[in-house]
Amino acid sequence: MASPKPYASVSTEESSEVRVSDSDESLLVTGSSSGEVSPVVSARVLDSIEPLVQAAPVSPVVSARVLDSIEPLVPASAVNEPAAGPSGVVFPRGSTRSIMVPASSSSSSDEDDVVPAVPASRPSGSSGRRVGYYAQEIRDMWNWRRVFEDLGTHEQCVQFAEDRGLVPTLKMCTQHKVPMKVTKENGQLGRFRCRKAGCRTKPVSRAKGTWFENARLALVFIFQVMYAFSQDMSYNSTKNEVSSRDHDTVLSDSTINDWFNYCREVVTQYEIDHYQNAAGKIGGLDKVVQIDESKFGKRKYNRGRQIEGHWVIGMIEDGSDDLRLEVCPDNSRTAEALVPLIQKHVEVGSVIHTDFWRAYDCLPEYGYVHKKVNHSDPTNKFVAPDGTHTQRIESQWRNLKKRFRCKQNKNDFEDWMIESVWRRRIYVNHLDPYEELIKAIKYVFKDKL
């Protein structure tokens, strides 16, 4: 098979068309206006095994590609036309990283005419946010190496808990009104004991009312299991990482399950108090909110379309990453069940995009602008003729259901769903999951310290 023909660099002061001649003929560049052949530029198309030699170097240089004989003739101007890449950023053909504007051919200074390269912007998400983490953000995050180094001993864990406010460092004696002393007796964190002789105040465990109350697992393993939960690790992966040859300890599935449930409970309470209830409503006048409902569960006997599980309604505003999820009461998708959930999260006057589910037809009666897309339309089942679509909210179901298939539990479905929203919020805001878990624990137990 013949090797592909090389690129030929030809030059012309004003050219728009390149004619490819036979291998024994010269390559002539024809002017776009008068049709005259430039007497200066002439190049010969060499065989693939011969070097490509330019006949006369003339500036500025216009690159042209020598096409095969079966390909159509492309004007030279089309070779250098800008082309939009997959991210939507327009680059000139042949360019990969930056856009350079050539200097003017006039007699003015080069410093005034040269425009510096513009770096290509990174791809962003559907809301315009950046997708990846910055290098410094990754360096500042917790990882297993940091966990083992900074929280590898009991003393390090106690100091870390004190510094982060997870355990109290001061307690006053109710009788003498003086600070009590911390003694290292009975328990991993010690006890508060009054220094006064004959004080009737009983010693108080420093772990009472904290995250570590009644914990029989060593502090080192508690912090490691917490990190495993923050990274959404499986039970087997957690056992492999947390097992210690020095302590001759391998955690059981029931122990990991208990601590994962503890973590999920504090995350759920923190997320509800700070974001689900206190974050306000999404949407507003002339703002678009996409709404859709989906069922989480599995098919009965693994056959057919009948799914046993929970109906969930999702709402998201265009241009925002604030996702709202609600479990439908009594697994009902009627207007009586869905409209109060929409009123709870969406501002009146918002433009709501939904499918043709009949429960949404009454939304204009509640002050909303309602637009629909017909998913049964054979011509275009995704976008209505006026541009209405629900693709963004529907795209959220894929990741949620992927996690649900791996971690489904019928007994705590709502907690699992809120945990998923918590993890999504951390991801889109480029936060550290371990730090966010510690923040949630500190919030839940702040009144008990």
C-alpha positions as CSV (number, residue, x, y, z in Angstrom):
1,M,0.0,0.0,0.0
2,A,1.4,3.4,-0.9
3,S,2.5,5.6,1.9
4,P,0.6,8.8,2.5
5,K,1.8,11.8,0.6
6,P,3.8,14.4,2.7
7,Y,2.8,17.9,3.4
8,A,4.1,20.5,1.0
9,S,4.8,24.0,2.2
10,V,4.3,26.5,-0.5
11,S,4.3,30.3,-0.3
12,T,2.3,33.0,-2.0
13,E,1.5,36.7,-1.4
14,E,-2.2,36.2,-2.4
15,S,-3.4,32.7,-3.1
16,S,-6.6,30.9,-2.7
17,E,-6.3,27.8,-4.8
18,V,-3.6,25.1,-5.2
19,R,-3.4,22.8,-8.2
20,V,-1.8,19.4,-7.7
21,S,0.1,18.3,-10.8
22,D,1.6,14.9,-11.7
23,S,4.8,13.9,-10.0
24,D,6.9,15.1,-12.9
25,E,5.2,18.5,-13.1
26,S,5.7,21.5,-11.0
27,L,3.2,22.7,-8.4
28,L,1.8,26.1,-9.4
29,V,-0.1,28.5,-7.2
30,T,-2.7,30.6,-9.0
31,G,-3.8,34.0,-7.8
32,S,-7.3,34.3,-6.6
33,S,-8.1,37.5,-8.4
34,S,-6.4,37.7,-11.8
35,G,-5.8,34.0,-12.3
36,E,-2.1,34.7,-13.2
37,V,0.5,32.2,-12.1
38,S,3.0,33.6,-9.6
39,P,6.4,33.5,-11.2
40,V,8.1,33.3,-7.8
41,V,6.5,30.2,-6.2
42,S,7.0,26.8,-7.8
43,A,7.4,23.5,-6.1
44,R,7.7,20.0,-7.3
45,V,5.7,17.2,-5.7
46,L,8.3,14.6,-4.7
47,D,7.9,10.9,-4.1
48,S,7.3,9.7,-0.5
49,I,10.9,8.5,-0.2
50,E,12.4,11.8,-1.2
51,P,12.8,14.8,1.0
52,L,10.4,17.7,0.5
53,V,12.3,20.8,-0.8
54,Q,10.7,24.3,-1.0
55,A,11.6,26.0,-4.2
56,A,11.7,29.6,-3.0
57,P,11.2,30.7,0.7
58,V,8.8,33.6,0.6
59,S,7.1,35.1,3.7
60,P,4.5,34.8,4.9
61,V,4.1,31.0,4.5
62,V,0.8,29.4,3.8
63,S,0.7,25.6,4.4
64,A,-1.2,23.4,2.0
65,R,-1.8,19.7,2.1
66,V,-1.2,17.6,-1.0
67,L,-4.3,15.5,-1.5
68,D,-4.6,12.1,-3.1
69,S,-5.9,12.0,-6.6
70,I,-9.3,10.6,-5.5
71,E,-9.9,13.5,-3.0
72,P,-11.5,16.8,-4.0
73,L,-9.4,19.9,-4.6
74,V,-9.4,22.1,-1.5
75,P,-8.6,25.8,-1.7
76,A,-5.6,27.0,0.3
77,S,-7.8,29.4,2.3
78,A,-9.9,26.5,3.6
79,V,-6.8,24.7,4.9
80,N,-6.2,27.6,7.4
81,E,-9.8,28.1,8.3
82,P,-10.5,28.1,12.1
83,A,-12.2,24.9,13.3
84,A,-14.1,24.3,16.5
85,G,-12.8,21.6,18.7
86,P,-14.9,19.2,20.9
87,S,-14.9,21.7,23.8
88,G,-16.4,24.5,21.6
89,V,-13.1,26.5,21.5
90,V,-12.2,27.6,18.0
91,F,-8.6,26.8,17.0
92,P,-6.9,27.3,13.6
93,R,-6.3,24.0,11.8
94,G,-3.0,22.5,12.9
95,S,-3.0,24.3,16.2
96,T,-3.3,22.4,19.4
97,R,-2.8,24.7,22.4
98,S,-2.9,28.4,21.5
99,I,-4.1,30.9,19.1
100,M,-1.4,33.2,17.6
101,V,-2.3,36.3,15.6
102,P,0.6,37.0,13.1
103,A,2.3,40.3,13.0
104,S,1.2,42.9,10.5
105,S,3.2,43.3,7.3
106,S,3.2,47.1,7.7
107,S,6.2,49.1,8.9
108,S,4.9,49.5,12.4
109,S,6.7,48.1,15.5
110,D,6.5,44.4,16.0
111,E,5.7,44.9,19.7
112,D,2.5,46.7,18.9
113,D,1.4,44.2,16.3
114,V,2.1,40.8,17.9
115,V,-0.8,39.4,20.0
116,P,0.4,36.9,22.6
117,A,-0.9,33.4,22.5
118,V,-4.3,32.7,24.3
119,P,-4.2,29.4,26.2
120,A,-7.1,27.1,25.5
121,S,-9.7,27.0,28.3
122,R,-10.3,23.6,30.0
123,P,-13.5,21.8,29.4
124,S,-16.2,22.6,31.8
125,G,-19.4,21.0,33.1
126,S,-22.9,21.7,31.9
127,S,-23.3,24.5,34.5
128,G,-20.0,26.2,33.3
129,R,-18.0,25.0,36.3
130,R,-14.5,23.5,36.0
131,V,-14.4,19.7,36.1
132,G,-11.1,18.7,37.5
133,Y,-9.2,19.6,40.7
134,Y,-6.3,22.0,40.7
135,A,-2.9,20.5,41.6
136,Q,-2.7,22.3,44.9
137,E,-6.2,21.1,45.9
138,I,-5.1,17.5,45.4
139,R,-1.9,18.1,47.4
140,D,-4.0,19.5,50.3
141,M,-6.4,16.5,50.4
142,W,-6.2,13.6,52.7
143,N,-4.9,10.3,51.4
144,W,-4.0,7.0,52.9
145,R,-0.4,7.9,53.3
146,R,-1.3,11.1,55.2
147,V,-3.8,9.1,57.4
148,F,-1.2,6.6,58.4
149,E,1.5,9.3,59.0
150,D,-0.6,11.9,60.9
151,L,-3.1,9.5,62.6
152,G,-0.9,6.4,63.0
153,T,-0.7,6.4,66.8
154,H,-3.1,6.8,69.7
155,E,-1.5,10.0,70.9
156,Q,-1.7,11.6,67.4
157,C,-5.4,10.7,67.2
158,V,-6.1,12.3,70.6
159,Q,-4.3,15.4,69.7
160,F,-6.1,15.6,66.3
161,A,-9.5,15.2,68.0
162,E,-8.7,18.0,70.4
163,D,-7.4,20.3,67.7
164,R,-10.5,19.7,65.5
165,G,-13.0,20.1,68.4
166,L,-14.2,16.6,68.3
167,V,-13.6,16.1,72.1
168,P,-13.7,18.7,74.9
169,T,-10.5,20.0,76.4
170,L,-12.1,21.9,79.3
171,K,-14.8,21.1,81.8
172,M,-15.7,23.0,85.0
173,C,-16.4,21.4,88.3
174,T,-20.0,21.9,89.3
175,Q,-19.1,22.2,92.9
176,H,-15.9,24.3,93.0
177,K,-16.3,26.1,89.7
178,V,-12.7,25.4,88.7
179,P,-11.4,23.6,85.6
180,M,-11.2,19.9,86.0
181,K,-8.1,17.8,85.3
182,V,-7.9,15.3,82.5
183,T,-6.7,11.9,83.7
184,K,-5.7,9.0,81.5
185,E,-7.8,6.4,83.3
186,N,-10.5,4.1,82.0
187,G,-11.2,4.8,78.4
188,Q,-9.3,6.0,75.3
189,L,-9.7,9.7,76.0
190,G,-9.5,9.7,79.7
191,R,-11.7,11.4,82.3
192,F,-12.3,14.8,83.8
193,R,-11.6,14.8,87.6
194,C,-11.7,17.7,90.0
195,R,-8.4,18.6,91.6
196,K,-9.9,19.6,94.9
197,A,-9.6,17.0,97.6
198,G,-12.9,15.7,98.9
199,C,-14.9,16.9,95.9
200,R,-18.1,15.1,95.5
201,T,-18.3,15.7,91.7
202,K,-18.0,12.3,90.0
203,P,-15.3,11.9,87.3
204,V,-16.8,12.3,83.8
205,S,-15.6,10.5,80.8
206,R,-14.2,12.9,78.1
207,A,-15.9,10.8,75.4
208,K,-19.4,11.3,76.8
209,G,-21.6,13.1,74.3
210,T,-19.0,12.9,71.6
211,W,-18.5,11.0,68.4
212,F,-16.4,8.5,70.3
213,E,-18.8,7.7,73.1
214,N,-19.1,3.9,73.8
215,A,-16.6,3.2,71.0
216,R,-14.7,0.0,71.6
217,L,-12.7,0.3,68.4
218,A,-9.3,1.9,68.8
219,L,-9.0,5.6,67.8
220,V,-6.5,4.7,65.0
221,F,-9.0,2.4,63.3
222,I,-11.9,4.8,63.8
223,F,-10.2,7.5,61.9
224,Q,-9.2,5.1,59.2
225,V,-12.7,3.7,58.8
226,M,-14.0,7.3,58.6
227,Y,-11.6,8.0,55.8
228,A,-12.7,4.8,54.0
229,F,-16.3,6.0,54.2
230,S,-15.4,9.4,52.9
231,Q,-13.8,7.8,49.9
232,D,-16.9,5.6,49.3
233,M,-14.9,2.4,49.6
234,S,-16.4,-1.1,49.8
235,Y,-16.2,-3.3,52.8
236,N,-13.5,-5.5,51.4
237,S,-11.4,-2.6,50.3
238,T,-11.8,-1.1,53.8
239,K,-10.7,-4.3,55.5
240,N,-7.6,-4.5,53.3
241,E,-6.6,-1.0,54.0
242,V,-7.4,-0.9,57.7
243,S,-6.0,-4.3,58.7
244,S,-2.9,-4.0,60.8
245,R,-0.1,-6.5,61.2
246,D,1.2,-4.6,64.3
247,H,-2.1,-4.8,66.1
248,D,-3.1,-8.2,64.6
249,T,-6.5,-6.7,63.8
250,V,-8.8,-7.3,60.9
251,L,-12.2,-5.6,61.0
252,S,-15.4,-7.6,60.4
253,D,-18.1,-6.6,58.0
254,S,-20.5,-5.9,60.9
255,T,-18.0,-3.4,62.5
256,I,-17.5,-1.6,59.2
257,N,-21.2,-1.6,58.6
258,D,-21.9,0.0,62.0
259,W,-19.4,2.8,61.6
260,F,-20.4,3.4,58.0
261,N,-24.0,3.8,59.3
262,Y,-22.8,6.2,62.0
263,C,-21.1,8.3,59.3
264,R,-24.1,8.2,57.1
265,E,-26.4,9.4,59.9
266,V,-24.3,12.5,60.7
267,V,-23.9,13.3,57.0
268,T,-27.6,13.1,56.5
269,Q,-28.4,15.4,59.4
270,Y,-25.7,17.9,58.3
271,E,-26.9,17.9,54.7
272,I,-30.5,18.4,55.6
273,D,-29.9,21.2,58.0
274,H,-27.4,23.1,55.8
275,Y,-28.5,22.5,52.2
276,Q,-31.9,20.7,51.9
277,N,-33.8,23.0,54.2
278,A,-31.6,26.1,54.7
279,A,-30.4,26.7,51.1
280,G,-33.6,28.3,49.9
281,K,-35.4,27.6,46.7
282,I,-34.0,27.2,43.2
283,G,-35.3,28.9,40.1
284,G,-37.0,32.3,39.9
285,L,-38.6,34.6,37.4
286,D,-37.7,33.5,33.8
287,K,-35.3,30.9,35.2
288,V,-35.6,27.3,33.8
289,V,-35.9,24.4,36.2
290,Q,-35.9,20.8,34.9
291,I,-38.0,18.3,36.8
292,D,-38.2,14.5,36.3
293,E,-39.1,11.5,38.4
294,S,-37.4,8.1,38.5
295,K,-37.8,4.8,40.3
296,F,-35.0,3.3,42.3
297,G,-35.2,-0.5,42.8
298,K,-34.8,-3.7,40.9
299,R,-37.1,-5.6,38.5
300,K,-39.2,-8.3,40.1
301,Y,-37.7,-11.7,39.3
302,N,-35.2,-9.8,37.1
303,R,-37.7,-9.7,34.3
304,G,-40.1,-7.2,32.7
305,R,-40.5,-3.5,33.4
306,Q,-42.2,-3.8,36.8
307,I,-39.7,-2.4,39.4
308,E,-40.0,-2.7,43.1
309,G,-38.5,0.3,44.8
310,H,-38.9,4.1,45.6
311,W,-40.1,6.9,43.3
312,V,-37.8,9.9,43.5
313,I,-38.5,13.4,42.0
314,G,-35.5,15.4,41.0
315,M,-35.2,19.2,40.3
316,I,-32.2,21.2,39.0
317,E,-31.9,24.7,37.7
318,D,-30.2,25.4,34.4
319,G,-26.7,26.9,35.0
320,S,-26.6,25.6,38.5
321,D,-25.3,22.5,40.2
322,D,-27.9,22.6,43.0
323,L,-29.7,19.3,42.7
324,R,-32.8,18.7,44.8
325,L,-34.1,15.2,45.4
326,E,-37.2,14.1,47.3
327,V,-38.7,10.7,47.9
328,C,-42.3,10.7,46.7
329,P,-44.7,10.1,49.7
330,D,-46.4,6.7,49.6
331,N,-44.6,6.0,46.3
332,S,-47.2,8.1,44.6
333,R,-46.7,10.3,41.5
334,T,-50.0,12.1,41.5
335,A,-50.3,15.8,41.4
336,E,-51.3,15.8,45.1
337,A,-47.9,14.2,45.9
338,L,-45.6,16.0,43.5
339,V,-46.9,19.6,43.5
340,P,-46.1,20.2,47.3
341,L,-42.6,18.9,46.7
342,I,-42.1,21.3,43.8
343,Q,-43.5,24.2,45.8
344,K,-41.0,23.3,48.6
345,H,-38.0,23.7,46.3
346,V,-38.9,25.8,43.3
347,E,-39.7,29.6,43.3
348,V,-43.0,30.7,41.8
349,G,-42.6,32.2,38.4
350,S,-40.0,29.7,37.3
351,V,-40.1,28.1,33.8
352,I,-40.5,24.4,34.5
353,H,-39.5,21.8,31.9
354,T,-41.1,18.3,32.3
355,D,-42.2,15.4,30.2
356,F,-45.8,14.7,29.4
357,W,-46.7,13.1,32.8
358,R,-50.2,14.3,33.5
359,A,-49.5,15.2,37.1
360,Y,-47.6,18.3,35.9
361,D,-50.4,19.7,33.8
362,C,-51.7,21.7,36.8
363,L,-48.5,23.6,37.4
364,P,-49.7,26.8,35.7
365,E,-52.4,27.0,38.4
366,Y,-49.7,27.4,41.0
367,G,-47.9,30.3,39.3
368,Y,-45.3,28.3,37.2
369,V,-44.7,28.6,33.5
370,H,-44.9,25.0,32.2
371,K,-43.2,23.6,29.1
372,K,-43.2,20.0,28.0
373,V,-41.2,17.6,25.9
374,N,-42.8,14.5,24.3
375,H,-40.5,11.5,24.7
376,S,-42.8,9.5,22.5
377,D,-42.3,11.9,19.5
378,P,-40.8,9.7,16.7
379,T,-39.1,12.7,15.1
380,N,-37.2,13.9,18.2
381,K,-38.0,12.3,21.5
382,F,-35.4,14.4,23.5
383,V,-35.9,18.0,22.5
384,A,-39.2,19.7,21.7
385,P,-39.5,22.0,18.7
386,D,-39.3,25.1,21.0
387,G,-36.1,23.8,22.6
388,T,-37.7,22.4,25.8
389,H,-35.8,19.4,27.2
390,T,-35.1,17.6,30.5
391,Q,-31.8,16.0,29.5
392,R,-29.8,17.6,32.4
393,I,-32.0,16.2,35.2
394,E,-32.3,12.9,33.4
395,S,-28.5,12.7,33.2
396,Q,-28.3,12.8,37.0
397,W,-30.1,9.5,37.4
398,R,-27.4,7.4,35.8
399,N,-24.7,8.1,38.5
400,L,-27.2,7.8,41.3
401,K,-28.6,4.4,40.1
402,K,-25.1,3.1,39.5
403,R,-24.3,3.7,43.2
404,F,-27.7,2.3,44.2
405,R,-27.1,-1.0,42.4
406,C,-23.8,-1.4,44.4
407,K,-25.1,-0.1,47.8
408,Q,-28.8,-0.5,47.8
409,N,-30.5,-1.0,51.2
410,K,-34.2,-0.8,51.5
411,N,-34.2,0.1,55.1
412,D,-32.3,3.4,54.8
413,F,-33.0,4.5,51.2
414,E,-33.6,8.2,52.1
415,D,-30.3,8.4,54.0
416,W,-28.5,6.8,51.1
417,M,-30.1,9.3,48.7
418,I,-29.0,12.3,50.9
419,E,-25.6,10.8,51.2
420,S,-25.4,10.7,47.4
421,V,-26.3,14.3,47.2
422,W,-23.6,15.1,49.8
423,R,-21.0,13.3,47.7
424,R,-22.1,15.1,44.6
425,R,-21.9,18.5,46.3
426,I,-18.3,17.7,47.4
427,Y,-17.3,16.6,43.9
428,V,-18.7,19.6,42.0
429,N,-17.3,22.1,44.6
430,H,-13.8,20.4,44.6
431,L,-13.9,19.8,48.4
432,D,-12.0,17.2,50.5
433,P,-14.5,14.4,51.5
434,Y,-12.6,13.6,54.7
435,E,-12.7,17.2,55.9
436,E,-16.4,17.5,55.1
437,L,-17.1,14.4,57.1
438,I,-15.2,15.8,60.1
439,K,-17.1,19.0,59.7
440,A,-20.4,17.1,59.7
441,I,-19.4,15.2,62.9
442,K,-18.4,18.4,64.7
443,Y,-21.7,20.0,63.7
444,V,-23.9,17.1,64.9
445,F,-22.1,16.8,68.3
446,K,-21.4,20.6,68.9
447,D,-24.2,20.9,71.5
448,K,-22.9,17.9,73.5
449,L,-19.4,19.0,74.0
